Amino acid sequence: WQAVFTCRFLIFHGTLFPAIWIRLTLKDYAFSKRKRKRIATLSDRFKTIIRPFELTIEKERLYQIYRKQFPAKIAPTVGAALLDDSDRNIFESHEIAVYDGDELIAFSVFDLGADSLASILGVYHPDYSNYSLGMYTMLREIEFGIQSEFKFYYPGYVVPGYDKFNYKLQIGPVDYFNEEHFSWESY
């Protein structure tokens, strides 16, 4: 069975950190000039396809290359990460697939809800790290959300004191979920 993932704390290098869940309100959101330029430049440089998610050997191969850069334990396969090794997906998942010619160099997976979309997984080839393809696919997910008239985009969590996830704060003015008040507040 597939599961919905959530957490309140994470452990990195033996230290416990809080996971702070964030979201971006899409109504009246506009990309900055810099973000529009990034989207345009990379859209011209690479072929980008947005479509329903399909698990393929091509994605598994890229994931194995991507996975080698992480000393922390991450799921052994895309199938394990997204489908709990099930043969069917209970979520309405889509993907952004980025190609350099015929070679898949990045992909992200996002789930659609009633009024929101949530980024689930981003993968890129390390040889293309100077292109910031993870950020590019997030921007394209946001663009898809705006065009589809969704209210919110959920990029996951940030971890105060562990900067690895701070790139998510670059997308714009996000809110965070305040567990004490059970409300969304400006980050």
C-alpha positions as CSV (number, residue, x, y, z in Angstrom):
1,W,0.0,0.0,0.0
2,Q,1.1,3.5,-0.7
3,A,1.4,5.9,2.2
4,V,1.2,9.7,2.8
5,F,4.5,10.8,4.2
6,T,4.8,13.4,6.9
7,C,7.2,14.1,9.7
8,R,7.8,16.6,12.5
9,F,11.5,15.9,13.1
10,L,14.5,14.7,11.1
11,I,17.9,13.4,12.2
12,F,21.0,14.6,10.3
13,H,24.5,13.6,11.5
14,G,23.0,12.5,14.9
15,T,21.2,15.7,15.6
16,L,17.4,16.1,15.8
17,F,16.0,19.0,13.7
18,P,12.4,20.2,13.3
19,A,10.7,19.9,9.9
20,I,8.8,23.1,9.0
21,W,6.2,22.5,6.3
22,I,5.7,25.3,3.9
23,R,3.4,26.4,1.1
24,L,3.2,29.1,-1.6
25,T,-0.1,30.8,-2.3
26,L,-0.5,30.9,-6.1
27,K,-3.3,33.5,-6.3
28,D,-1.7,36.7,-7.5
29,Y,1.7,35.1,-7.5
30,A,4.0,36.4,-10.2
31,F,7.5,35.2,-11.1
32,S,10.3,37.7,-10.6
33,K,12.2,38.9,-13.7
34,R,15.1,36.6,-12.7
35,K,12.8,33.5,-12.3
36,R,11.1,34.2,-15.7
37,K,14.5,34.5,-17.3
38,R,15.7,31.2,-15.7
39,I,12.5,29.5,-17.0
40,A,13.0,30.9,-20.5
41,T,16.7,30.2,-20.7
42,L,16.4,26.6,-19.6
43,S,13.2,26.0,-21.6
44,D,15.2,27.1,-24.7
45,R,18.2,25.0,-23.8
46,F,16.4,21.8,-22.8
47,K,13.3,20.0,-23.9
48,T,10.8,20.0,-21.1
49,I,7.7,17.8,-21.0
50,I,4.8,18.0,-18.5
51,R,2.7,14.8,-18.4
52,P,1.1,12.2,-16.1
53,F,3.8,10.4,-14.1
54,E,4.9,7.0,-15.4
55,L,7.6,4.9,-13.7
56,T,10.1,3.9,-16.3
57,I,13.5,2.3,-16.5
58,E,14.9,5.6,-17.8
59,K,13.8,7.3,-14.5
60,E,15.2,4.5,-12.4
61,R,18.6,4.8,-14.1
62,L,18.8,8.5,-13.5
63,Y,17.6,8.1,-9.9
64,Q,20.5,5.6,-9.2
65,I,23.0,8.2,-10.6
66,Y,21.4,11.0,-8.5
67,R,21.2,8.8,-5.4
68,K,25.0,8.3,-5.2
69,Q,25.5,11.9,-4.2
70,F,23.8,11.5,-0.9
71,P,25.5,10.1,2.2
72,A,22.2,9.9,4.0
73,K,19.9,7.0,3.3
74,I,17.3,7.7,0.7
75,A,14.9,5.3,-0.9
76,P,16.7,2.6,-3.0
77,T,14.5,3.2,-6.1
78,V,11.9,5.6,-7.5
79,G,9.3,2.9,-7.2
80,A,10.1,2.5,-3.5
81,A,10.1,6.3,-2.9
82,L,6.9,7.0,-4.7
83,L,4.8,3.9,-4.9
84,D,6.0,1.9,-1.9
85,D,7.0,-0.7,-4.5
86,S,3.3,-1.1,-5.5
87,D,2.3,-1.6,-9.1
88,R,-0.3,1.2,-9.0
89,N,-0.4,4.8,-7.9
90,I,-3.3,5.9,-5.8
91,F,-2.4,9.6,-6.3
92,E,-2.9,11.8,-9.3
93,S,0.8,12.3,-10.0
94,H,2.4,14.3,-12.8
95,E,6.0,14.9,-13.8
96,I,8.2,17.5,-15.3
97,A,10.8,15.6,-17.5
98,V,13.8,17.5,-18.8
99,Y,15.8,16.2,-21.7
100,D,19.1,17.2,-23.3
101,G,18.5,15.8,-26.7
102,D,17.2,12.3,-26.1
103,E,18.8,11.9,-22.6
104,L,16.6,12.4,-19.5
105,I,18.7,14.7,-17.3
106,A,16.1,15.7,-14.6
107,F,12.6,15.0,-13.5
108,S,10.2,15.9,-10.7
109,V,7.0,14.4,-9.6
110,F,4.1,16.3,-8.1
111,D,0.7,15.3,-6.9
112,L,-2.5,17.1,-7.7
113,G,-5.2,17.6,-5.1
114,A,-8.6,19.4,-5.1
115,D,-7.1,22.9,-5.0
116,S,-3.4,22.3,-4.5
117,L,-0.3,20.6,-5.9
118,A,2.5,19.1,-3.9
119,S,6.1,18.6,-5.0
120,I,7.0,15.0,-4.1
121,L,10.4,14.2,-5.6
122,G,13.0,16.0,-7.7
123,V,15.9,14.2,-9.4
124,Y,18.7,15.6,-11.6
125,H,21.9,14.3,-13.2
126,P,24.9,15.6,-11.2
127,D,26.7,16.5,-14.4
128,Y,24.1,19.2,-14.9
129,S,24.1,20.6,-11.4
130,N,25.3,24.0,-12.6
131,Y,21.9,24.5,-14.3
132,S,19.9,24.2,-11.0
133,L,17.5,21.8,-12.6
134,G,15.8,21.0,-9.3
135,M,14.9,24.7,-8.9
136,Y,13.9,24.8,-12.6
137,T,11.5,21.9,-12.2
138,M,10.0,23.5,-9.1
139,L,9.4,26.7,-11.0
140,R,7.7,24.7,-13.8
141,E,5.5,23.0,-11.2
142,I,4.5,26.4,-9.9
143,E,3.8,27.5,-13.4
144,F,1.6,24.5,-14.0
145,G,-0.2,25.2,-10.7
146,I,-0.9,28.8,-11.8
147,Q,-2.1,27.8,-15.2
148,S,-4.3,25.1,-13.7
149,E,-5.7,27.7,-11.3
150,F,-4.7,25.8,-8.1
151,K,-4.7,27.8,-4.9
152,F,-1.5,26.5,-3.2
153,Y,1.8,24.9,-4.0
154,Y,3.5,22.7,-1.4
155,P,7.2,22.3,-1.9
156,G,7.7,20.2,1.3
157,Y,9.6,21.3,4.3
158,V,12.6,23.4,5.4
159,V,14.8,22.5,8.3
160,P,16.0,25.4,10.5
161,G,19.6,24.9,11.4
162,Y,20.2,22.6,8.4
163,D,20.5,24.7,5.3
164,K,20.2,21.9,2.7
165,F,16.5,22.6,2.2
166,N,16.7,26.4,2.2
167,Y,16.5,26.5,-1.6
168,K,12.8,26.0,-1.3
169,L,12.6,29.5,0.3
170,Q,13.7,31.0,-3.0
171,I,10.4,30.4,-4.7
172,G,8.7,33.4,-3.1
173,P,6.8,34.5,0.0
174,V,5.9,31.2,1.6
175,D,3.8,30.4,4.7
176,Y,4.7,27.8,7.2
177,F,2.4,25.5,9.2
178,N,2.3,26.5,12.8
179,E,1.5,23.3,14.7
180,E,0.9,25.0,18.0
181,H,-1.9,27.2,16.5
182,F,-2.8,24.7,13.7
183,S,-2.7,27.5,11.2
184,W,-0.6,28.8,8.2
185,E,1.4,31.9,8.9
186,S,3.9,34.0,7.0
187,Y,7.4,32.6,7.1
